[in-house]
Amino acid sequence: MIRVCLAGATGWVGRPLAAAIDAADDLELVAAVARRARGERIGRVTIAGSVQDALTVDSDVFVDFTSAASVKRHVLAALAAGRHVIVGSSGLEDEDFPGIDAAARAANVGVIAVGNFAMTAALLQQFAVEAARHLPPWEIIDIASADKIDAPGGTARELAWRLSEVRAPEVAVPIDRTVGLAAARGADVNQTRVHSVRLPGYTIGVEIRFGQADERLTLQYDAGPGAAPYITGTLLAIRRVQRLTGVVRGLDRII
């Protein structure tokens, strides 16, 4: 049995994920964290109010679905406690990963960090990486609900990072030569222009547009209001992470 500690256990993804862990023959939920539900029960587990308290329970894998504001602190605490880690919360910057990787290797454990655990989002990332080998200009549109506090979101941030492993996109007019407001051209994320949209009625989405003379290619991922698409990918990561040492970024790299 793989013993799991889940932070964010009563959240949008956390609650159905806890139920899926409970239903699995090879997984066991042994600890859970939800600051506002401390003392309540989820399955057979009493919810802790802090990650530090939950980590006093013996576990194999720590899963974080909390918030952009706290994810880095939680990941480092879990690594210091010798746990393998699954990162489902957005908010980590590219510069955070070398330190996390070093901490994981020092503890001889693995970390799987994924911007979006939906299989369709992983497929979009694979397709976009292949397209970038042939179509050098592109830009990303990052779409999320009005109350999402981080921008760009993890899906778009991870996509931009993966594209940077292929090449930098071509830009016809350098950003510093923009007439008007250069900020209207989006943020520079790993040399890719990313435009974040935050509106009511949306959940999570990402669109990448490629263009060259007389042709265009658009790849688009949109999530509905339910959390079900993220459960299968997260369970896969929980089952794979103990084979790893150090950080692996992207669901498509463990499928």
BAMARTOR-911267 format. One record per residue (C-alpha): residue in one letter; residue number from 1; y, z, x. Coordinates in pm, 1 decimal, always signed. Example, Ala and Ser with C-alpha at 12.3 -4.5 7.8 and 13.67 -1.06 7.14 Angstrom:
BEGIN
@r: A	k: 1	Y: -450.0	Z: +780.0	X: +1230.0
@r: S	k: 2	Y: -106.0	Z: +714.0	X: +1367.0
END
This chain:
BEGIN
@r: M	k: 1	Y: +0.0	Z: +0.0	X: +0.0
@r: I	k: 2	Y: +351.4	Z: -82.8	X: +115.8
@r: R	k: 3	Y: +573.9	Z: +216.2	X: +35.8
@r: V	k: 4	Y: +920.6	Z: +110.5	X: -76.9
@r: C	k: 5	Y: +1253.8	Z: +293.1	X: -88.0
@r: L	k: 6	Y: +1497.7	Z: +109.9	X: -317.5
@r: A	k: 7	Y: +1873.8	Z: +164.7	X: -301.2
@r: G	k: 8	Y: +2061.7	Z: +48.3	X: -606.9
@r: A	k: 9	Y: +1759.2	Z: +119.3	X: -823.7
@r: T	k: 10	Y: +1943.3	Z: +122.3	X: -1157.0
@r: G	k: 11	Y: +2153.7	Z: -186.7	X: -1091.5
@r: W	k: 12	Y: +2134.7	Z: -540.9	X: -1225.1
@r: V	k: 13	Y: +1861.6	Z: -643.9	X: -977.3
@r: G	k: 14	Y: +1742.5	Z: -293.7	X: -888.6
@r: R	k: 15	Y: +1601.6	Z: -191.1	X: -1225.7
@r: P	k: 16	Y: +1378.5	Z: -498.8	X: -1283.4
@r: L	k: 17	Y: +1283.9	Z: -492.7	X: -914.8
@r: A	k: 18	Y: +1171.0	Z: -129.4	X: -944.9
@r: A	k: 19	Y: +955.5	Z: -227.3	X: -1242.7
@r: A	k: 20	Y: +805.8	Z: -520.7	X: -1049.3
@r: I	k: 21	Y: +724.4	Z: -297.0	X: -752.1
@r: D	k: 22	Y: +557.5	Z: -49.0	X: -987.6
@r: A	k: 23	Y: +350.6	Z: -328.4	X: -1142.1
@r: A	k: 24	Y: +229.1	Z: -468.6	X: -807.0
@r: D	k: 25	Y: -115.2	Z: -372.3	X: -677.9
@r: D	k: 26	Y: -4.1	Z: -362.7	X: -312.2
@r: L	k: 27	Y: +339.5	Z: -196.6	X: -346.5
@r: E	k: 28	Y: +445.8	Z: +156.3	X: -432.8
@r: L	k: 29	Y: +796.0	Z: +277.7	X: -516.7
@r: V	k: 30	Y: +819.4	Z: +614.3	X: -340.1
@r: A	k: 31	Y: +1197.0	Z: +670.1	X: -328.4
@r: A	k: 32	Y: +1502.8	Z: +540.3	X: -511.9
@r: V	k: 33	Y: +1878.9	Z: +574.6	X: -476.7
@r: A	k: 34	Y: +2146.8	Z: +545.8	X: -745.6
@r: R	k: 35	Y: +2453.2	Z: +760.6	X: -695.5
@r: R	k: 36	Y: +2542.4	Z: +783.1	X: -1066.4
@r: A	k: 37	Y: +2183.0	Z: +845.9	X: -1181.7
@r: R	k: 38	Y: +2091.6	Z: +1124.7	X: -941.4
@r: G	k: 39	Y: +1812.2	Z: +1342.6	X: -1078.5
@r: E	k: 40	Y: +1698.3	Z: +1089.2	X: -1337.0
@r: R	k: 41	Y: +1356.0	Z: +928.7	X: -1310.8
@r: I	k: 42	Y: +1255.7	Z: +568.3	X: -1261.4
@r: G	k: 43	Y: +882.9	Z: +530.5	X: -1299.4
@r: R	k: 44	Y: +725.7	Z: +824.7	X: -1116.8
@r: V	k: 45	Y: +1020.9	Z: +868.7	X: -880.2
@r: T	k: 46	Y: +1316.6	Z: +1105.6	X: -909.4
@r: I	k: 47	Y: +1633.8	Z: +919.6	X: -815.0
@r: A	k: 48	Y: +1824.4	Z: +1049.0	X: -512.3
@r: G	k: 49	Y: +2201.6	Z: +1048.2	X: -496.7
@r: S	k: 50	Y: +2227.1	Z: +923.2	X: -138.4
@r: V	k: 51	Y: +2041.3	Z: +700.4	X: +106.1
@r: Q	k: 52	Y: +2014.9	Z: +991.7	X: +348.4
@r: D	k: 53	Y: +1826.5	Z: +1199.1	X: +90.3
@r: A	k: 54	Y: +1596.2	Z: +910.4	X: -3.8
@r: L	k: 55	Y: +1509.2	Z: +844.9	X: +360.7
@r: T	k: 56	Y: +1361.4	Z: +1193.9	X: +390.8
@r: V	k: 57	Y: +1068.5	Z: +1056.0	X: +186.6
@r: D	k: 58	Y: +811.5	Z: +869.3	X: +395.9
@r: S	k: 59	Y: +835.7	Z: +495.6	X: +329.7
@r: D	k: 60	Y: +768.4	Z: +165.7	X: +503.5
@r: V	k: 61	Y: +1039.4	Z: -66.5	X: +370.1
@r: F	k: 62	Y: +1396.7	Z: +9.1	X: +267.4
@r: V	k: 63	Y: +1554.0	Z: -236.4	X: +19.1
@r: D	k: 64	Y: +1930.6	Z: -242.0	X: -39.4
@r: F	k: 65	Y: +2082.8	Z: -381.1	X: -358.2
@r: T	k: 66	Y: +2395.3	Z: -164.9	X: -362.9
@r: S	k: 67	Y: +2739.8	Z: -299.9	X: -272.9
@r: A	k: 68	Y: +2931.6	Z: -490.8	X: -10.9
@r: A	k: 69	Y: +3124.8	Z: -174.5	X: +75.2
@r: S	k: 70	Y: +2820.1	Z: +32.0	X: +173.7
@r: V	k: 71	Y: +2543.9	Z: -208.4	X: +276.5
@r: K	k: 72	Y: +2605.4	Z: -198.1	X: +653.8
@r: R	k: 73	Y: +2604.7	Z: +182.2	X: +661.6
@r: H	k: 74	Y: +2282.2	Z: +193.4	X: +460.4
@r: V	k: 75	Y: +2105.2	Z: -64.5	X: +678.1
@r: L	k: 76	Y: +2189.4	Z: +117.9	X: +999.9
@r: A	k: 77	Y: +2076.8	Z: +451.6	X: +850.7
@r: A	k: 78	Y: +1743.5	Z: +300.4	X: +748.0
@r: L	k: 79	Y: +1689.8	Z: +145.1	X: +1090.4
@r: A	k: 80	Y: +1769.9	Z: +475.9	X: +1257.2
@r: A	k: 81	Y: +1498.1	Z: +628.4	X: +1037.8
@r: G	k: 82	Y: +1248.7	Z: +364.8	X: +1156.6
@r: R	k: 83	Y: +1225.8	Z: +166.9	X: +833.3
@r: H	k: 84	Y: +1186.2	Z: -207.3	X: +793.0
@r: V	k: 85	Y: +1480.6	Z: -335.7	X: +588.8
@r: I	k: 86	Y: +1545.4	Z: -594.0	X: +316.9
@r: V	k: 87	Y: +1915.3	Z: -672.8	X: +268.3
@r: G	k: 88	Y: +1994.6	Z: -795.5	X: -82.2
@r: S	k: 89	Y: +2358.0	Z: -682.5	X: -96.9
@r: S	k: 90	Y: +2629.9	Z: -921.4	X: +13.8
@r: G	k: 91	Y: +2911.3	Z: -806.3	X: +239.7
@r: L	k: 92	Y: +2767.9	Z: -828.4	X: +590.8
@r: E	k: 93	Y: +2973.1	Z: -1040.7	X: +830.3
@r: D	k: 94	Y: +2825.2	Z: -1268.5	X: +1095.8
@r: E	k: 95	Y: +2949.3	Z: -1030.0	X: +1363.5
@r: D	k: 96	Y: +2749.9	Z: -745.3	X: +1203.9
@r: F	k: 97	Y: +2413.0	Z: -905.8	X: +1268.6
@r: P	k: 98	Y: +2389.5	Z: -876.1	X: +1650.3
@r: G	k: 99	Y: +2428.2	Z: -496.7	X: +1623.4
@r: I	k: 100	Y: +2180.4	Z: -477.1	X: +1336.9
@r: D	k: 101	Y: +1934.9	Z: -693.7	X: +1530.7
@r: A	k: 102	Y: +1968.5	Z: -468.8	X: +1837.6
@r: A	k: 103	Y: +1910.0	Z: -156.7	X: +1626.7
@r: A	k: 104	Y: +1605.3	Z: -314.3	X: +1463.2
@r: R	k: 105	Y: +1454.1	Z: -415.5	X: +1797.2
@r: A	k: 106	Y: +1518.2	Z: -70.2	X: +1939.4
@r: A	k: 107	Y: +1325.4	Z: +76.1	X: +1644.3
@r: N	k: 108	Y: +1058.9	Z: -200.2	X: +1663.1
@r: V	k: 109	Y: +1112.0	Z: -294.5	X: +1298.0
@r: G	k: 110	Y: +1212.7	Z: -605.1	X: +1106.2
@r: V	k: 111	Y: +1510.9	Z: -693.6	X: +889.8
@r: I	k: 112	Y: +1520.8	Z: -977.1	X: +636.6
@r: A	k: 113	Y: +1875.2	Z: -1050.5	X: +519.1
@r: V	k: 114	Y: +1912.0	Z: -1301.0	X: +236.6
@r: G	k: 115	Y: +2227.0	Z: -1421.9	X: +67.8
@r: N	k: 116	Y: +2036.2	Z: -1512.1	X: -247.9
@r: F	k: 117	Y: +1670.2	Z: -1433.6	X: -321.9
@r: A	k: 118	Y: +1631.1	Z: -1706.8	X: -587.3
@r: M	k: 119	Y: +1390.0	Z: -1981.1	X: -482.1
@r: T	k: 120	Y: +1626.5	Z: -2246.4	X: -618.6
@r: A	k: 121	Y: +1907.1	Z: -2115.6	X: -395.3
@r: A	k: 122	Y: +1670.7	Z: -2127.7	X: -95.9
@r: L	k: 123	Y: +1586.6	Z: -2488.4	X: -182.9
@r: L	k: 124	Y: +1955.3	Z: -2580.4	X: -206.0
@r: Q	k: 125	Y: +2001.9	Z: -2435.9	X: +142.0
@r: Q	k: 126	Y: +1711.9	Z: -2640.8	X: +278.6
@r: F	k: 127	Y: +1841.7	Z: -2959.4	X: +116.6
@r: A	k: 128	Y: +2197.7	Z: -2897.1	X: +239.4
@r: V	k: 129	Y: +2082.9	Z: -2843.8	X: +597.9
@r: E	k: 130	Y: +1895.8	Z: -3174.7	X: +585.8
@r: A	k: 131	Y: +2194.9	Z: -3354.5	X: +431.5
@r: A	k: 132	Y: +2426.4	Z: -3217.7	X: +701.3
@r: R	k: 133	Y: +2221.6	Z: -3401.1	X: +964.5
@r: H	k: 134	Y: +2329.9	Z: -3730.7	X: +806.2
@r: L	k: 135	Y: +2660.2	Z: -3662.3	X: +629.9
@r: P	k: 136	Y: +2911.5	Z: -3493.1	X: +861.4
@r: P	k: 137	Y: +3198.0	Z: -3405.0	X: +620.3
@r: W	k: 138	Y: +3136.5	Z: -3126.1	X: +364.6
@r: E	k: 139	Y: +3298.4	Z: -2831.3	X: +187.4
@r: I	k: 140	Y: +3155.3	Z: -2538.1	X: -11.8
@r: I	k: 141	Y: +3264.9	Z: -2398.4	X: -347.8
@r: D	k: 142	Y: +3162.2	Z: -2034.3	X: -397.3
@r: I	k: 143	Y: +3151.6	Z: -1924.5	X: -761.5
@r: A	k: 144	Y: +3101.8	Z: -1573.5	X: -902.5
@r: S	k: 145	Y: +3201.6	Z: -1333.2	X: -1176.8
@r: A	k: 146	Y: +3556.8	Z: -1203.8	X: -1198.3
@r: D	k: 147	Y: +3458.0	Z: -854.2	X: -1080.6
@r: K	k: 148	Y: +3280.8	Z: -957.3	X: -759.0
@r: I	k: 149	Y: +3481.9	Z: -788.2	X: -484.7
@r: D	k: 150	Y: +3361.4	Z: -977.7	X: -177.0
@r: A	k: 151	Y: +3459.4	Z: -1332.5	X: -92.7
@r: P	k: 152	Y: +3293.6	Z: -1551.7	X: +5.0
@r: G	k: 153	Y: +2973.2	Z: -1421.4	X: -150.5
@r: G	k: 154	Y: +2647.4	Z: -1390.2	X: +38.2
@r: T	k: 155	Y: +2505.9	Z: -1719.8	X: -91.2
@r: A	k: 156	Y: +2799.3	Z: -1924.5	X: +37.9
@r: R	k: 157	Y: +2834.5	Z: -1721.6	X: +357.1
@r: E	k: 158	Y: +2469.4	Z: -1772.5	X: +451.1
@r: L	k: 159	Y: +2488.1	Z: -2143.3	X: +366.8
@r: A	k: 160	Y: +2791.6	Z: -2192.4	X: +593.0
@r: W	k: 161	Y: +2613.2	Z: -2010.8	X: +875.3
@r: R	k: 162	Y: +2300.9	Z: -2226.9	X: +839.7
@r: L	k: 163	Y: +2511.0	Z: -2544.0	X: +841.3
@r: S	k: 164	Y: +2681.3	Z: -2429.0	X: +1161.1
@r: E	k: 165	Y: +2340.4	Z: -2445.8	X: +1328.3
@r: V	k: 166	Y: +2340.2	Z: -2820.2	X: +1254.1
@r: R	k: 167	Y: +2697.7	Z: -2914.5	X: +1347.6
@r: A	k: 168	Y: +3060.9	Z: -2853.3	X: +1262.2
@r: P	k: 169	Y: +3180.4	Z: -3065.9	X: +970.1
@r: E	k: 170	Y: +3426.4	Z: -3344.1	X: +1030.8
@r: V	k: 171	Y: +3777.2	Z: -3290.6	X: +895.7
@r: A	k: 172	Y: +4009.8	Z: -3591.5	X: +864.5
@r: V	k: 173	Y: +4332.2	Z: -3388.9	X: +863.0
@r: P	k: 174	Y: +4330.6	Z: -3070.6	X: +1077.3
@r: I	k: 175	Y: +4407.6	Z: -2764.4	X: +868.6
@r: D	k: 176	Y: +4713.1	Z: -2675.2	X: +1075.0
@r: R	k: 177	Y: +4862.4	Z: -3013.5	X: +982.5
@r: T	k: 178	Y: +4834.1	Z: -2947.4	X: +608.2
@r: V	k: 179	Y: +5159.8	Z: -3009.1	X: +424.1
@r: G	k: 180	Y: +5228.1	Z: -2732.4	X: +175.0
@r: L	k: 181	Y: +4996.2	Z: -2428.4	X: +171.7
@r: A	k: 182	Y: +4718.7	Z: -2438.5	X: +430.7
@r: A	k: 183	Y: +4544.8	Z: -2155.9	X: +241.8
@r: A	k: 184	Y: +4479.2	Z: -2402.2	X: -40.1
@r: R	k: 185	Y: +4225.7	Z: -2569.9	X: +191.0
@r: G	k: 186	Y: +3998.7	Z: -2265.7	X: +170.3
@r: A	k: 187	Y: +3875.3	Z: -2012.3	X: +423.5
@r: D	k: 188	Y: +3717.0	Z: -2105.0	X: +755.1
@r: V	k: 189	Y: +3361.1	Z: -1967.3	X: +748.2
@r: N	k: 190	Y: +3164.9	Z: -2082.6	X: +1052.3
@r: Q	k: 191	Y: +3394.9	Z: -2389.2	X: +1065.6
@r: T	k: 192	Y: +3316.9	Z: -2484.6	X: +704.2
@r: R	k: 193	Y: +3591.2	Z: -2476.1	X: +441.4
@r: V	k: 194	Y: +3483.9	Z: -2236.8	X: +163.4
@r: H	k: 195	Y: +3671.0	Z: -2207.6	X: -166.7
@r: S	k: 196	Y: +3591.5	Z: -1891.2	X: -366.0
@r: V	k: 197	Y: +3629.6	Z: -1897.2	X: -744.6
@r: R	k: 198	Y: +3613.3	Z: -1567.8	X: -941.0
@r: L	k: 199	Y: +3617.9	Z: -1605.5	X: -1320.6
@r: P	k: 200	Y: +3474.2	Z: -1437.1	X: -1630.6
@r: G	k: 201	Y: +3170.1	Z: -1608.7	X: -1774.9
@r: Y	k: 202	Y: +3015.9	Z: -1692.1	X: -1438.0
@r: T	k: 203	Y: +2741.4	Z: -1503.5	X: -1254.0
@r: I	k: 204	Y: +2661.7	Z: -1653.8	X: -911.8
@r: G	k: 205	Y: +2681.0	Z: -2014.2	X: -802.8
@r: V	k: 206	Y: +2740.1	Z: -2233.3	X: -502.5
@r: E	k: 207	Y: +2822.8	Z: -2599.8	X: -470.7
@r: I	k: 208	Y: +2834.1	Z: -2808.3	X: -155.1
@r: R	k: 209	Y: +3002.1	Z: -3146.5	X: -157.9
@r: F	k: 210	Y: +2936.6	Z: -3412.0	X: +104.1
@r: G	k: 211	Y: +3145.4	Z: -3727.2	X: +121.9
@r: Q	k: 212	Y: +3179.0	Z: -4040.8	X: +324.9
@r: A	k: 213	Y: +3317.1	Z: -4388.8	X: +265.4
@r: D	k: 214	Y: +3222.3	Z: -4516.1	X: -81.6
@r: E	k: 215	Y: +2964.7	Z: -4243.2	X: -157.6
@r: R	k: 216	Y: +2933.5	Z: -3875.1	X: -240.3
@r: L	k: 217	Y: +2655.4	Z: -3616.8	X: -263.0
@r: T	k: 218	Y: +2685.1	Z: -3285.8	X: -450.6
@r: L	k: 219	Y: +2425.4	Z: -3008.2	X: -444.5
@r: Q	k: 220	Y: +2478.3	Z: -2727.9	X: -694.7
@r: Y	k: 221	Y: +2307.3	Z: -2396.8	X: -770.8
@r: D	k: 222	Y: +2396.0	Z: -2186.2	X: -1076.7
@r: A	k: 223	Y: +2245.9	Z: -1853.7	X: -1179.8
@r: G	k: 224	Y: +2227.1	Z: -1727.5	X: -1535.3
@r: P	k: 225	Y: +2298.7	Z: -1370.2	X: -1643.6
@r: G	k: 226	Y: +1941.8	Z: -1244.0	X: -1588.4
@r: A	k: 227	Y: +1806.8	Z: -1099.6	X: -1262.5
@r: A	k: 228	Y: +1454.1	Z: -1242.4	X: -1292.9
@r: P	k: 229	Y: +1507.1	Z: -1528.1	X: -1040.6
@r: Y	k: 230	Y: +1567.7	Z: -1279.0	X: -758.0
@r: I	k: 231	Y: +1255.0	Z: -1068.7	X: -804.5
@r: T	k: 232	Y: +988.6	Z: -1305.8	X: -667.2
@r: G	k: 233	Y: +1183.0	Z: -1372.8	X: -347.9
@r: T	k: 234	Y: +1250.8	Z: -1004.2	X: -289.7
@r: L	k: 235	Y: +884.8	Z: -911.3	X: -334.7
@r: L	k: 236	Y: +791.3	Z: -1184.6	X: -86.3
@r: A	k: 237	Y: +1036.4	Z: -1039.2	X: +167.2
@r: I	k: 238	Y: +900.6	Z: -686.7	X: +118.7
@r: R	k: 239	Y: +550.5	Z: -814.9	X: +192.3
@r: R	k: 240	Y: +656.7	Z: -1017.2	X: +499.8
@r: V	k: 241	Y: +906.0	Z: -790.6	X: +677.3
@r: Q	k: 242	Y: +650.6	Z: -566.7	X: +851.0
@r: R	k: 243	Y: +534.2	Z: -868.3	X: +1051.9
@r: L	k: 244	Y: +878.3	Z: -903.8	X: +1209.2
@r: T	k: 245	Y: +1088.3	Z: -741.2	X: +1478.1
@r: G	k: 246	Y: +1463.5	Z: -796.4	X: +1463.3
@r: V	k: 247	Y: +1670.9	Z: -987.2	X: +1209.0
@r: V	k: 248	Y: +1567.9	Z: -1296.8	X: +1014.1
@r: R	k: 249	Y: +1834.9	Z: -1451.8	X: +792.6
@r: G	k: 250	Y: +1745.4	Z: -1668.8	X: +494.2
@r: L	k: 251	Y: +1467.3	Z: -1674.8	X: +237.8
@r: D	k: 252	Y: +1371.8	Z: -2029.0	X: +338.0
@r: R	k: 253	Y: +1267.9	Z: -1898.0	X: +680.9
@r: I	k: 254	Y: +994.7	Z: -1673.6	X: +542.1
@r: I	k: 255	Y: +858.3	Z: -1891.2	X: +261.7
END
